[in-house]
Amino acid sequence: MAAVNPNRKERLLLDVLVTRVQKDALLSVIKALDIDVTERVLSEEDEDTALMAAMEEGLKSGIATEQEKKDFESFLSGK
């Protein structure tokens, strides 16, 4: 059995919703832990694209139904 390298870095993607004060505090903690951060602010269109990709994955894995997909698409389009 191979030994696990405790210094090997992994990519972890987080989607967090924070206030400005929480964001500043969170980034301070992350900086103190010497963690590299790439901040991305998504447009509404990018968020919708990501949500649709998640819905497609839900369909593939059997988590979501076709009706739920249609309801979700209607929600995104505002219909």
Secondary structure as the mmCIF struct_conf table of DSSP 4:
data_model
#
loop_
_struct_conf.conf_type_id
_struct_conf.id
_struct_conf.beg_label_comp_id
_struct_conf.beg_label_asym_id
_struct_conf.beg_label_seq_id
_struct_conf.end_label_comp_id
_struct_conf.end_label_asym_id
_struct_conf.end_label_seq_id
HELX_LH_PP_P HELX_LH_PP_P1 ALA A 2 VAL A 4
TURN_TY1_P TURN_TY1_P1 PRO A 6 ASN A 7
HELX_RH_AL_P HELX_RH_AL_P1 ARG A 20 ALA A 32
TURN_TY1_P TURN_TY1_P2 LEU A 33 ASP A 34
HELX_RH_AL_P HELX_RH_AL_P2 GLU A 44 SER A 61
TURN_TY1_P TURN_TY1_P3 GLY A 62 GLY A 62
BEND BEND1 ILE A 63 ALA A 64
HELX_RH_AL_P HELX_RH_AL_P3 GLU A 66 SER A 77
TURN_TY1_P TURN_TY1_P4 GLY A 78 GLY A 78
#
